[in-house]
Amino acid sequence: MSELCKDGLVKDHAPKKSFYSRITEDGWALCIGGLLIAIVLVIAFLTDFKFTSPAYQWSNANDLVTKVLTVKNVSLIAAIGFVFALLSSIAVRLSGANSLRYIEGFVIIYALAILSLIIAGNKTISSYGIEYVVFGLIIGLILSNLNLSPAWLKEAARSEFFIKTGLIILGTSILFTDIVNAGLPGILQAVAVVIVVWFFALWLSRRLKVDDEFGVILASAVSICGVSAAIVAAGAIKGDKKKLSYVTTLVLLVAIPMLVLQPWLIKKFGIPEVVGGAWLGGTLDTTASVTAASQLVGPLALKAGVIVKFSQNVLIGVAAFFIAAWWTLKKENDQKIEKQGLGIVWERFPKFVLGFIAASLLFSFVIPTETTKQVSGFLNGLRTLWFALAFVSIGLEAKFAELVKTQSGRPALAFTVAQIFNILWTLIWAYLLFGGLLFPVPDIK
């Protein structure tokens, strides 16, 4: 249709967007993550199919060839990659982007993600607690900072989309029943650490004249669970993607020395094993890193660490709501708030978090325990692959120079100091709650 302008010229209306182009990145993550979970559950309910995850663990060259690089294992890795590429390229195409260009880059990023998993799968490397996220980031950073990543490769570097999809699948392993059964200490530590560290990090950012958008993303990453929390916070405030990429790079770079030093400090200073595990669970950013580092300390440390980390992960949904509400009240004018009420908060709320919560509730209270055991390993493998894709992409999107140049390096300083505060504050609470000072030492043997 057209209309006659006042000057007598015919003016065409702008073409309407298609239904699919209106679906946000959160929406596509919900669709793909939910579809993958649904397919796995349907197969589990209708058949006795034994789900097998790709193998990445190896000790020597012979293991690498006979366990990881076998035709069967490589075929499984390729099949999963094909499904990921198909689903994500459909989302990219329906969103209006060039799907062929995306697939070209996706194939390379997927191969690099698999490479990071294989490197981290080496027995010697994994014994130090260094996991695939570090190698994925390093590979991406090398390509980016040596200008070896062309535009068509960066077209597929969609770190937020990948990690949002992985977070939805992560919900299948966050069982409320496990956290409740673990008792009060883990929950109390998670709450005490998250609240105090979040506000400290934001206060410090302001003192260093870092803008609040940066400060909120940074504070969430330090206090809750690293990259995942940073993405949730950025979604809640509709933050700048460059700032998000900056923070996620910082998270992973700072995590490398923590993975090595914290287990060493626990042994060096004779910190009780259960306290050390709670400390690791409250400071390291992913369940995988907590698991790897805690294993260096002992079995009690491993259990305590996972309990605390799961308790913090559950807070993702709660944090998303409160950050969205707080940011709305801070930024929007009173007249708009009065007119739209909670609608503004809902608009800012990162919708993919709903998928995380729904998956957690589903597997906590609806799916039979036997089925959960049948599919959990495979779903965790899918989640790990999405995360590996994300961390390679983060590296491809980041530049070392930007860490120093952005706001004269003040965000990096704020993050580092806040992380040091987080380490000390969490250690205090680990002693109070798991060391027998406020409560009896938890019986988690």
C-alpha positions as CSV (number, residue, x, y, z in Angstrom):
1,M,0.0,0.0,0.0
2,S,1.0,3.6,-0.5
3,E,-0.1,7.0,0.6
4,L,0.0,10.4,-1.0
5,C,2.4,12.8,0.7
6,K,1.6,16.4,1.1
7,D,4.0,17.3,-1.6
8,G,2.2,15.1,-4.1
9,L,4.8,12.3,-4.1
10,V,3.8,8.7,-3.4
11,K,5.5,7.2,-0.3
12,D,5.6,3.5,0.3
13,H,5.0,2.1,3.8
14,A,8.0,0.3,5.3
15,P,7.6,-3.4,4.8
16,K,6.3,-5.2,7.9
17,K,8.6,-7.5,9.7
18,S,7.8,-11.2,9.5
19,F,6.7,-13.1,12.6
20,Y,10.0,-15.0,12.8
21,S,12.1,-11.9,12.6
22,R,10.4,-10.6,15.7
23,I,11.6,-13.5,17.8
24,T,14.5,-12.3,20.0
25,E,17.8,-14.1,20.6
26,D,16.3,-15.2,24.0
27,G,13.3,-16.7,22.1
28,W,15.5,-18.7,19.8
29,A,17.6,-20.0,22.7
30,L,14.4,-21.1,24.4
31,C,13.1,-22.8,21.2
32,I,16.4,-24.7,20.5
33,G,17.2,-25.5,24.2
34,G,13.7,-26.6,24.8
35,L,13.5,-28.7,21.6
36,L,16.7,-30.5,22.4
37,I,15.5,-31.4,25.9
38,A,12.1,-32.5,24.6
39,I,13.6,-34.7,21.9
40,V,15.9,-36.4,24.4
41,L,13.0,-37.0,26.9
42,V,10.7,-38.4,24.2
43,I,13.4,-40.9,23.1
44,A,14.0,-41.8,26.8
45,F,10.3,-42.3,27.5
46,L,9.5,-44.3,24.3
47,T,12.6,-46.5,24.1
48,D,15.4,-48.0,26.2
49,F,18.0,-46.1,24.1
50,K,21.3,-45.7,25.9
51,F,22.5,-42.2,25.4
52,T,26.2,-41.9,24.8
53,S,28.2,-38.7,25.1
54,P,31.3,-38.0,23.0
55,A,34.6,-39.0,24.7
56,Y,37.3,-36.4,25.1
57,Q,39.4,-37.9,27.9
58,W,42.8,-39.3,27.1
59,S,46.1,-40.0,28.8
60,N,48.6,-40.6,26.0
61,A,48.9,-40.7,22.2
62,N,47.5,-44.2,22.1
63,D,44.5,-43.2,24.2
64,L,43.9,-40.2,21.9
65,V,43.7,-42.5,18.9
66,T,41.8,-45.4,20.4
67,K,39.3,-43.5,22.5
68,V,38.8,-40.0,21.1
69,L,39.7,-40.2,17.4
70,T,37.8,-43.4,16.7
71,V,35.3,-43.4,13.8
72,K,32.4,-44.0,16.2
73,N,33.4,-41.1,18.5
74,V,34.2,-38.6,15.7
75,S,30.9,-39.6,13.9
76,L,29.0,-38.8,17.1
77,I,30.7,-35.4,17.5
78,A,30.0,-34.7,13.8
79,A,26.3,-35.7,14.2
80,I,25.8,-33.4,17.2
81,G,27.5,-30.6,15.3
82,F,25.2,-31.2,12.3
83,V,22.1,-30.9,14.6
84,F,23.5,-27.8,16.3
85,A,24.3,-26.2,12.9
86,L,20.9,-27.0,11.5
87,L,18.9,-25.7,14.4
88,S,21.0,-22.5,14.9
89,S,21.2,-21.7,11.2
90,I,17.4,-21.9,10.9
91,A,17.2,-19.4,13.8
92,V,19.8,-17.2,12.1
93,R,18.0,-17.4,8.7
94,L,14.5,-16.6,10.1
95,S,16.0,-13.7,12.0
96,G,17.0,-12.2,8.7
97,A,20.8,-12.9,8.6
98,N,22.7,-14.9,6.0
99,S,22.5,-18.6,7.1
100,L,25.1,-19.8,4.6
101,R,27.7,-17.3,5.8
102,Y,26.8,-18.3,9.4
103,I,27.3,-22.0,8.7
104,E,30.7,-21.4,7.1
105,G,31.9,-19.8,10.4
106,F,30.0,-22.2,12.6
107,V,31.9,-25.2,11.2
108,I,35.2,-23.6,12.1
109,I,34.1,-22.5,15.6
110,Y,32.6,-25.9,16.3
111,A,35.9,-27.6,15.3
112,L,37.8,-25.2,17.6
113,A,35.4,-25.9,20.4
114,I,36.0,-29.6,20.0
115,L,39.7,-29.0,20.0
116,S,39.4,-27.1,23.3
117,L,37.5,-30.1,24.8
118,I,40.2,-32.5,23.6
119,I,43.0,-30.5,24.9
120,A,41.3,-30.2,28.3
121,G,40.5,-33.9,28.2
122,N,44.2,-34.8,28.6
123,K,44.7,-36.4,32.0
124,T,47.7,-34.3,33.0
125,I,46.0,-31.0,32.1
126,S,42.7,-31.9,33.7
127,S,44.6,-32.9,36.9
128,Y,45.5,-29.2,37.3
129,G,41.9,-28.2,37.1
130,I,42.3,-26.3,33.8
131,E,39.2,-26.9,31.8
132,Y,37.9,-26.4,28.3
133,V,36.6,-22.9,28.9
134,V,40.2,-21.6,29.3
135,F,41.4,-23.3,26.1
136,G,38.4,-22.1,24.1
137,L,39.0,-18.6,25.2
138,I,42.7,-18.7,24.5
139,I,42.2,-20.2,21.0
140,G,39.7,-17.4,20.2
141,L,41.9,-14.7,21.6
142,I,44.9,-15.8,19.6
143,L,42.9,-15.7,16.4
144,S,41.3,-12.4,17.2
145,N,44.4,-10.6,18.4
146,L,46.6,-11.9,15.6
147,N,43.9,-10.7,13.1
148,L,43.4,-14.3,11.9
149,S,39.6,-14.2,12.3
150,P,37.9,-12.9,9.1
151,A,34.5,-11.3,9.1
152,W,32.7,-14.5,7.9
153,L,34.1,-16.3,10.9
154,K,33.0,-13.6,13.4
155,E,29.5,-13.8,11.8
156,A,29.1,-17.1,13.6
157,A,30.7,-16.0,16.9
158,R,27.4,-15.5,18.7
159,S,28.6,-16.1,22.3
160,E,25.4,-14.9,24.0
161,F,23.1,-17.1,21.8
162,F,25.3,-20.1,22.5
163,I,25.5,-19.7,26.2
164,K,21.8,-18.8,26.6
165,T,21.0,-22.1,24.9
166,G,23.5,-24.0,27.1
167,L,22.0,-22.3,30.2
168,I,18.6,-23.6,29.5
169,I,20.0,-27.2,29.2
170,L,22.0,-26.5,32.4
171,G,18.6,-26.2,34.2
172,T,18.1,-29.9,33.8
173,S,21.0,-30.5,36.2
174,I,20.1,-27.9,38.9
175,L,17.8,-29.9,41.1
176,F,16.1,-28.1,43.9
177,T,15.8,-31.3,45.8
178,D,19.6,-31.7,45.9
179,I,20.0,-28.2,47.4
180,V,17.3,-28.7,50.0
181,N,18.7,-32.0,51.0
182,A,22.1,-30.5,51.4
183,G,20.9,-28.3,54.2
184,L,21.0,-24.7,55.2
185,P,24.8,-23.8,55.1
186,G,25.1,-23.9,51.3
187,I,22.0,-21.8,50.8
188,L,23.0,-19.2,53.5
189,Q,26.5,-18.9,52.1
190,A,25.2,-18.4,48.5
191,V,22.9,-15.6,49.7
192,A,25.4,-13.9,52.0
193,V,28.1,-13.9,49.3
194,V,26.0,-12.9,46.4
195,I,24.3,-9.9,48.0
196,V,27.4,-8.4,49.8
197,V,29.8,-9.0,46.9
198,W,27.3,-7.6,44.3
199,F,26.8,-4.4,46.2
200,F,30.5,-4.1,47.0
201,A,31.5,-4.5,43.3
202,L,28.9,-2.0,42.2
203,W,30.1,0.5,44.9
204,L,33.7,0.0,43.9
205,S,32.9,0.5,40.2
206,R,31.3,3.8,41.0
207,R,34.2,4.9,43.2
208,L,36.5,4.1,40.2
209,K,34.1,6.1,37.9
210,V,33.0,3.1,35.9
211,D,29.6,3.6,34.5
212,D,26.7,1.7,36.1
213,E,25.9,-0.4,33.0
214,F,29.4,-1.8,33.2
215,G,29.2,-2.0,37.0
216,V,26.0,-4.1,37.0
217,I,27.4,-6.6,34.5
218,L,30.7,-6.7,36.4
219,A,29.1,-7.1,39.8
220,S,26.9,-9.9,38.7
221,A,29.8,-11.8,37.1
222,V,31.9,-11.6,40.3
223,S,29.1,-12.4,42.8
224,I,27.0,-15.1,41.2
225,C,28.5,-17.4,38.6
226,G,30.7,-15.6,36.2
227,V,29.9,-15.6,32.5
228,S,26.3,-16.9,32.9
229,A,25.4,-14.2,35.4
230,A,27.0,-11.5,33.3
231,I,24.8,-12.5,30.4
232,V,21.7,-12.6,32.6
233,A,22.5,-9.1,33.9
234,A,23.3,-7.7,30.5
235,G,19.9,-9.0,29.3
236,A,18.1,-7.6,32.3
237,I,19.5,-4.1,31.7
238,K,19.8,-4.4,27.9
239,G,23.5,-3.7,28.2
240,D,26.1,-3.0,25.6
241,K,27.4,-6.2,24.1
242,K,30.9,-4.9,23.9
243,K,30.9,-4.4,27.7
244,L,29.5,-7.9,28.1
245,S,32.3,-9.3,26.0
246,Y,34.8,-7.3,28.0
247,V,33.6,-8.7,31.3
248,T,33.3,-12.3,30.1
249,T,36.9,-12.1,28.9
250,L,38.0,-10.8,32.3
251,V,36.1,-13.5,34.1
252,L,38.0,-16.2,32.3
253,L,41.4,-14.6,32.4
254,V,41.1,-14.1,36.2
255,A,39.8,-17.7,36.7
256,I,43.0,-19.2,35.3
257,P,45.3,-18.4,38.3
258,M,42.4,-19.0,40.7
259,L,42.1,-22.6,39.5
260,V,45.7,-23.3,40.3
261,L,46.3,-21.1,43.4
262,Q,43.2,-21.8,45.5
263,P,43.6,-25.6,45.8
264,W,47.3,-25.0,46.6
265,L,46.4,-22.5,49.3
266,I,43.9,-24.9,50.9
267,K,46.6,-27.5,51.3
268,K,49.4,-25.1,52.2
269,F,47.5,-23.5,55.1
270,G,45.7,-26.7,56.2
271,I,42.2,-25.3,55.5
272,P,39.7,-28.1,56.4
273,E,38.6,-30.0,53.3
274,V,34.9,-29.2,53.6
275,V,35.6,-25.5,54.2
276,G,38.0,-25.5,51.2
277,G,35.3,-27.0,49.0
278,A,32.7,-24.5,50.1
279,W,35.3,-21.7,49.4
280,L,35.9,-23.0,45.9
281,G,32.2,-23.4,45.2
282,G,31.6,-19.8,46.1
283,T,34.4,-18.2,44.2
284,L,35.0,-20.3,41.0
285,D,32.6,-19.5,38.2
286,T,31.4,-22.8,36.7
287,T,30.4,-26.1,38.2
288,A,33.1,-27.8,36.0
289,S,35.9,-25.6,37.4
290,V,34.6,-26.2,40.9
291,T,34.6,-29.9,40.4
292,A,38.1,-30.0,38.9
293,A,39.6,-27.8,41.6
294,S,37.8,-29.5,44.4
295,Q,39.0,-32.9,43.3
296,L,42.5,-31.7,43.9
297,V,41.6,-31.2,47.5
298,G,39.5,-34.3,48.3
299,P,36.0,-35.9,48.1
300,L,34.5,-33.8,50.9
301,A,35.7,-30.7,49.2
302,L,34.1,-31.9,46.0
303,K,30.7,-32.4,47.6
304,A,30.7,-29.1,49.5
305,G,31.9,-27.2,46.4
306,V,29.1,-28.6,44.2
307,I,26.5,-27.9,46.8
308,V,27.5,-24.2,47.2
309,K,27.8,-23.8,43.4
310,F,24.4,-25.2,42.7
311,S,22.9,-23.0,45.4
312,Q,24.4,-20.0,43.6
313,N,23.2,-21.2,40.2
314,V,19.7,-21.3,41.4
315,L,19.9,-17.6,42.3
316,I,20.3,-16.7,38.6
317,G,16.5,-16.4,38.1
318,V,16.0,-14.4,41.3
319,A,18.9,-12.1,40.4
320,A,17.5,-11.5,36.9
321,F,14.2,-10.3,38.3
322,F,15.7,-8.0,40.9
323,I,18.3,-6.5,38.6
324,A,15.6,-5.8,35.9
325,A,13.4,-4.2,38.6
326,W,16.2,-2.2,40.1
327,W,17.5,-1.0,36.8
328,T,14.1,0.0,35.7
329,L,13.4,2.0,38.8
330,K,16.8,3.7,38.4
331,K,16.6,4.6,34.8
332,E,13.0,5.1,33.8
333,N,11.2,8.3,34.7
334,D,8.4,8.2,37.3
335,Q,5.6,8.9,34.8
336,K,6.5,5.9,32.7
337,I,6.9,3.6,35.7
338,E,3.5,4.7,37.0
339,K,1.9,4.1,33.6
340,Q,3.4,0.7,32.7
341,G,4.2,-0.7,36.2
342,L,5.7,-4.2,36.1
343,G,5.4,-4.2,32.3
344,I,8.7,-2.5,32.1
345,V,10.4,-5.0,34.4
346,W,8.9,-7.8,32.3
347,E,10.2,-6.2,29.1
348,R,13.7,-6.1,30.5
349,F,13.6,-9.5,32.1
350,P,15.9,-12.0,30.2
351,K,13.3,-14.5,28.9
352,F,15.8,-17.3,28.5
353,V,16.0,-17.5,32.3
354,L,12.5,-18.8,32.2
355,G,13.7,-21.8,30.3
356,F,16.4,-22.4,32.8
357,I,13.9,-22.3,35.7
358,A,11.3,-24.4,33.8
359,A,13.9,-27.1,33.1
360,S,15.1,-27.1,36.7
361,L,11.5,-27.4,38.0
362,L,10.7,-30.1,35.4
363,F,13.7,-32.3,36.3
364,S,13.3,-31.6,40.1
365,F,9.6,-32.5,40.5
366,V,8.2,-34.1,37.3
367,I,10.7,-36.3,35.5
368,P,11.2,-39.7,37.2
369,T,14.6,-40.2,38.8
370,E,15.3,-43.2,36.6
371,T,14.8,-41.1,33.5
372,T,16.9,-38.2,34.8
373,K,19.8,-40.6,35.4
374,Q,19.3,-42.0,31.9
375,V,19.5,-38.6,30.1
376,S,21.5,-36.4,32.5
377,G,25.0,-37.4,31.1
378,F,24.0,-36.8,27.5
379,L,22.2,-33.4,28.3
380,N,25.3,-32.3,30.2
381,G,27.4,-33.2,27.2
382,L,25.1,-31.0,25.0
383,R,25.3,-28.1,27.4
384,T,29.1,-28.4,27.5
385,L,29.3,-28.2,23.7
386,W,27.1,-25.0,23.6
387,F,29.3,-23.5,26.3
388,A,32.5,-24.5,24.4
389,L,31.1,-22.7,21.3
390,A,30.4,-19.7,23.4
391,F,33.9,-19.4,24.9
392,V,35.6,-19.7,21.6
393,S,33.3,-17.0,20.3
394,I,34.1,-14.8,23.3
395,G,37.7,-15.0,22.5
396,L,37.0,-14.1,18.8
397,E,35.1,-11.1,19.9
398,A,37.7,-9.8,22.4
399,K,40.9,-7.7,22.0
400,F,43.6,-7.5,24.7
401,A,44.1,-3.8,23.9
402,E,40.5,-3.1,24.8
403,L,41.1,-4.4,28.3
404,V,43.5,-1.5,28.9
405,K,42.0,1.2,26.7
406,T,38.3,0.8,27.7
407,Q,37.7,3.5,30.3
408,S,41.5,3.6,30.9
409,G,41.4,0.1,32.4
410,R,39.2,1.0,35.3
411,P,36.6,-1.8,34.8
412,A,39.5,-4.3,34.8
413,L,40.8,-2.9,38.0
414,A,37.3,-2.8,39.6
415,F,36.7,-6.5,38.6
416,T,40.1,-7.6,40.0
417,V,39.7,-5.9,43.3
418,A,36.1,-7.1,43.6
419,Q,37.2,-10.6,42.9
420,I,39.9,-10.4,45.7
421,F,37.2,-9.2,48.1
422,N,34.9,-12.0,46.9
423,I,37.7,-14.6,47.7
424,L,38.3,-13.2,51.2
425,W,34.6,-12.7,52.0
426,T,33.6,-16.2,50.8
427,L,36.4,-17.8,52.8
428,I,35.0,-16.2,56.0
429,W,31.5,-17.5,55.4
430,A,32.9,-20.9,54.4
431,Y,34.6,-21.1,57.8
432,L,31.5,-19.8,59.6
433,L,29.0,-22.2,58.0
434,F,31.0,-25.2,57.1
435,G,33.7,-25.0,59.8
436,G,31.5,-25.7,62.8
437,L,31.5,-22.1,64.1
438,L,27.8,-21.2,63.6
439,F,26.4,-24.7,62.8
440,P,27.7,-28.2,63.3
441,V,30.0,-29.3,60.4
442,P,27.6,-30.6,57.7
443,D,27.4,-34.3,57.3
444,I,27.9,-34.6,53.6
445,K,30.0,-37.8,53.4
